[in-house]
Amino acid sequence: MGDLNQPTATAYKTNTFMQGFLDGYNTMDGIALVALAVSVVYAVRGLGYRGAAVSKTLAKAGLLSIIFEAIIYTALIALGVSSLAIMKPAENGGISLMAIINHYFGTFGSILTGVLVILAVFTTAVGLFSSFAHDMHLIFPKFSYNVWLSVSAIGSFATANAGLTNIISWSAPVLMFIYPFVLALIVLSLTKKYFNGSQIVYQLTMLFVTPSACFDALAASPLAKNALVLPVITFYHQYVTFASQGLGWVLPGLVGALLGLSVYAVKRQNAK
């Protein structure tokens, strides 16, 4: 099609790293990690691994996944950029990808890609369905695992038929609300050995992250253009550190974590 020297979007010119980071987050791999972690661990244990062997196996699998995903995403980026020489930017990546494939391989390529996408996504869908049903059954045991599994499958089917563009539009505020909690939870989970997984550290961190999560969700919603809401969002982006880069939750989260660690340290000292 064309070369890789194409004009980029304004957001990538002024805020390259964070725009790329947020767009990467919007693929929902981070959220899927939190949702699928339990199922993956059980699957590895089901293969006979125990103790440290589970962590080593997951680390190796994760490393391979990162390498292959990096290759795939780099190739997709190159395809997308080169396509701008003959195509206009589409509403979403799915439309662009199918247009590119149709350009190179015609109808057969489009059909083959559809089959491959179904096969690739099927395993992820099964994992998400089972993880959702497992967790919801633990929280609400009155309803069986199979009931929650059915709810997940039917709800996903109904949502999928709304179309990718609408799904992205609707999900943006939800994703931006969840995003600070997910990243804070991942950081705390990786460092929990330093505070023995104390609940107070988790609780205070999440409490301090909540206001920023609400503002980020509001900024990503259609209400952001409302005459009453716009000044609030503008104030948030101007006066909260890193808020304009989508990281307004970092300092509040850090303050909450430090307070939680202080409370944990005091309780631990008093218990001696």
Order of alpha helices (4+ residues) and beta strands (2+ residues): alpha-alpha-alpha-alpha-alpha-alpha-alpha-alpha-alpha-alpha
